[in-house]
Amino acid sequence: MKAAFLSEFASVRSTLAQMALIYLACGIFICIGMKSVLGMVGAISAMTPFFLTFTFAGYDTLNGWERYRAALPLSRRDIVLGRYANVLACSVVAAAASVVAGLAIAAFAPSLPIGEELASNLAKEADLALLALVAVSALAVMLIVTSFLLPAVFRFGMNKAMRFVPIGMFVVIMLGGLALPNIAGMPDVLVQLDAWLSDPSNMPLATAAIAGITLAVFAASCLVAVRLYRSKDL
């Protein structure tokens, strides 16, 4: 798996540098436009899984790379695990970097020439627990979306996967949105959850719970992708 991980990472190493520049530009505009570092942290944390998934899928269809890689001394299981590991590792690093950047911006905002109101708004959000919760929540949403996308990409390729995965996810979201309000006691549960999260001492536990659920979904997706890719005719 190590060889598969390194070969996948080498293919996107230059892309990661470009992504860092995009994140820098987006972070500046979001902080100024929204007057908040929370929006910057959430946006950066959410972007990485999609960027990497589409980048890897694009390389698969470029110059027969997928068939060439299958001819290398790498098992299909290792290929899948390597890609999932790359998406997860790079996404976690990006989310952690966004939290560190958010804390730095909030801490130094009062001394920056950005106006008193903007500096005050940014300084108020110098809260590690809150920034971590926002980063993990945004990352969790996109990793779960990616968990549906990656198995389809492995089995059918990016072009075919993009024809039906968004439609399937839209149907699931719509059905879920219609079903949730009709579940007995759900409004009360949501109110209690909101009140529970309003207590700062509960934020680390909420962050850990979201991370655990997301990792479980991501791992299940990886197992499905391994089974699908093993049966694929290259």
C-alpha distance (Angstrom), angle and dihedral (degrees) to the residues before:
residue distance angle dihedral
M1 . . .
K2 3.80 . .
A3 3.81 91.5 .
A4 3.81 91.2 48.5
F5 3.81 91.1 48.4
L6 3.79 93.4 50.1
S7 3.81 94.2 45.7
E8 3.81 91.1 51.0
F9 3.79 91.7 46.3
A10 3.80 92.0 49.3
S11 3.80 90.2 55.9
V12 3.82 92.8 57.6
R13 3.79 100.6 33.4
S14 3.80 93.6 104.1
T15 3.80 90.1 43.2
L16 3.80 90.5 56.5
A17 3.82 90.1 57.3
Q18 3.81 89.7 52.1
M19 3.80 90.1 47.9
A20 3.81 90.0 53.8
L21 3.81 90.1 57.0
I22 3.81 90.6 47.9
Y23 3.80 90.0 50.1
L24 3.80 90.8 50.5
A25 3.81 92.3 52.9
C26 3.81 93.1 43.5
G27 3.79 91.7 47.0
I28 3.80 92.8 53.9
F29 3.81 93.5 48.6
I30 3.82 93.6 44.6
C31 3.81 93.6 48.9
I32 3.80 91.7 49.3
G33 3.80 96.7 39.3
M34 3.81 98.2 42.9
K35 3.81 95.4 28.5
S36 3.77 87.1 -135.6
V37 3.79 138.6 102.3
L38 3.80 89.9 -155.1
G39 3.79 91.0 72.3
M40 3.79 91.0 49.9
V41 3.80 92.7 50.0
G42 3.80 92.4 47.7
A43 3.81 94.2 47.1
I44 3.80 95.4 48.3
S45 3.80 92.5 45.5
A46 3.81 91.4 50.8
M47 3.80 98.1 46.2
T48 3.80 101.5 59.4
P49 3.85 101.5 68.5
F50 3.80 92.3 51.7
F51 3.80 94.0 43.8
L52 3.79 92.2 52.5
T53 3.80 95.6 42.4
F54 3.79 93.1 53.9
T55 3.81 92.3 41.4
F56 3.80 92.6 53.3
A57 3.81 91.7 44.0
G58 3.79 90.2 50.6
Y59 3.81 91.6 53.1
D60 3.82 90.2 50.4
T61 3.80 90.6 62.7
L62 3.82 94.9 41.5
N63 3.82 116.0 103.9
G64 3.80 94.1 -27.7
W65 3.80 93.4 -63.5
E66 3.81 93.3 151.7
R67 3.81 93.1 58.3
Y68 3.79 92.3 43.6
R69 3.80 91.2 51.1
A70 3.81 90.4 49.7
A71 3.82 88.3 56.8
L72 3.79 91.7 56.9
P73 3.83 120.4 93.4
L74 3.81 90.5 -92.3
S75 3.76 124.8 114.4
R76 3.78 117.8 -129.4
R77 3.78 88.2 -118.5
D78 3.81 90.3 57.5
I79 3.80 91.1 48.0
V80 3.79 91.8 54.5
L81 3.80 94.1 42.9
G82 3.80 90.4 48.1
R83 3.77 92.5 54.5
Y84 3.79 94.6 45.5
A85 3.80 90.0 47.7
N86 3.81 91.1 50.9
V87 3.79 93.5 49.5
L88 3.80 92.2 47.4
A89 3.82 97.2 43.0
C90 3.80 95.8 46.2
S91 3.80 91.4 44.5
V92 3.81 92.7 51.2
V93 3.80 91.6 47.5
A94 3.81 91.2 49.5
A95 3.81 91.6 48.4
A96 3.82 91.6 48.6
A97 3.81 90.7 47.9
S98 3.80 90.4 50.8
V99 3.82 90.4 53.4
V100 3.81 91.4 49.9
A101 3.81 90.4 47.3
G102 3.80 90.4 48.0
L103 3.80 92.0 52.1
A104 3.81 91.2 47.5
I105 3.80 93.2 49.4
A106 3.80 92.3 47.0
A107 3.81 92.0 47.6
F108 3.80 96.3 48.3
A109 3.82 97.2 35.2
P110 3.84 95.1 98.3
S111 3.81 90.6 57.5
L112 3.82 95.3 46.9
P113 3.84 122.7 94.4
I114 3.82 93.9 -117.7
G115 3.78 102.8 112.9
E116 3.78 129.9 -86.0
E117 3.82 96.9 -96.5
L118 3.81 95.5 49.8
A119 3.80 92.1 43.5
S120 3.81 90.7 50.6
N121 3.81 93.4 49.5
L122 3.79 92.7 49.0
A123 3.80 93.6 45.7
K124 3.81 91.4 54.7
E125 3.80 90.4 64.0
A126 3.81 97.1 60.0
D127 3.81 90.2 121.8
L128 3.80 117.1 128.2
A129 3.81 95.1 -163.7
L130 3.81 92.9 50.8
L131 3.80 94.2 45.3
A132 3.80 91.1 48.0
L133 3.80 91.4 50.2
V134 3.81 91.4 50.7
A135 3.82 92.2 47.0
V136 3.81 94.4 48.0
S137 3.82 92.8 44.2
A138 3.82 93.4 50.8
L139 3.79 91.5 44.0
A140 3.81 90.9 47.5
V141 3.80 93.3 55.0
M142 3.79 93.4 51.6
L143 3.80 94.8 41.8
I144 3.80 89.4 54.0
V145 3.81 89.8 49.6
T146 3.81 88.3 48.3
S147 3.80 89.0 49.8
F148 3.80 88.5 64.9
L149 3.79 93.7 42.4
L150 3.82 102.6 47.3
P151 3.85 98.6 60.4
A152 3.81 90.1 49.8
V153 3.81 91.0 48.5
F154 3.79 91.5 50.6
R155 3.79 93.3 48.2
F156 3.81 102.8 37.6
G157 3.80 106.5 14.7
M158 3.77 127.7 -112.9
N159 3.80 98.0 -74.0
K160 3.81 96.1 53.6
A161 3.80 93.8 37.6
M162 3.79 92.0 56.1
R163 3.81 90.8 54.9
F164 3.77 97.0 65.2
V165 3.83 110.3 11.6
P166 3.85 94.9 74.3
I167 3.79 90.5 46.9
G168 3.79 91.9 49.2
M169 3.81 91.9 48.6
F170 3.81 91.0 47.8
V171 3.81 90.5 53.3
V172 3.83 91.7 48.3
I173 3.82 92.2 48.9
M174 3.80 92.4 47.3
L175 3.80 92.9 48.8
G176 3.79 90.5 46.5
G177 3.79 91.4 49.6
L178 3.78 90.6 51.6
A179 3.81 94.6 45.0
L180 3.82 101.3 44.9
P181 3.83 97.5 65.7
N182 3.80 89.4 51.3
I183 3.80 94.9 54.8
A184 3.78 109.5 105.7
G185 3.78 112.5 -106.7
M186 3.82 95.1 4.4
P187 3.86 95.2 123.9
D188 3.80 90.2 52.6
V189 3.80 91.0 48.1
L190 3.81 91.2 52.3
V191 3.80 91.6 49.3
Q192 3.81 90.9 49.9
L193 3.80 91.0 47.0
D194 3.79 91.2 51.8
A195 3.80 90.6 49.8
W196 3.83 90.6 47.8
L197 3.81 92.2 51.1
S198 3.80 91.2 49.2
D199 3.81 87.2 71.0
P200 3.85 106.3 85.6
S201 3.80 91.4 -149.3
N202 3.82 89.9 65.6
M203 3.80 95.2 54.0
P204 3.84 97.0 86.3
L205 3.81 90.6 51.4
A206 3.81 91.2 48.3
T207 3.80 90.2 48.9
A208 3.80 91.9 50.7
A209 3.82 92.1 47.1
I210 3.81 92.8 50.8
A211 3.81 90.8 47.1
G212 3.81 92.2 49.7
I213 3.81 94.4 49.4
T214 3.80 91.4 46.6
L215 3.80 93.2 50.1
A216 3.80 90.1 49.9
V217 3.82 91.7 52.5
F218 3.81 91.2 44.9
A219 3.82 91.9 50.2
A220 3.82 91.4 49.2
S221 3.80 89.5 50.1
C222 3.81 89.5 51.6
L223 3.81 91.6 53.8
V224 3.81 90.6 50.4
A225 3.81 91.1 48.1
V226 3.82 91.4 51.4
R227 3.82 91.5 53.7
L228 3.80 92.6 46.1
Y229 3.80 95.1 46.5
R230 3.79 93.1 49.0
S231 3.81 89.7 60.0
K232 3.80 94.8 45.1
D233 3.81 116.5 112.9
L234 3.79 109.2 -134.9
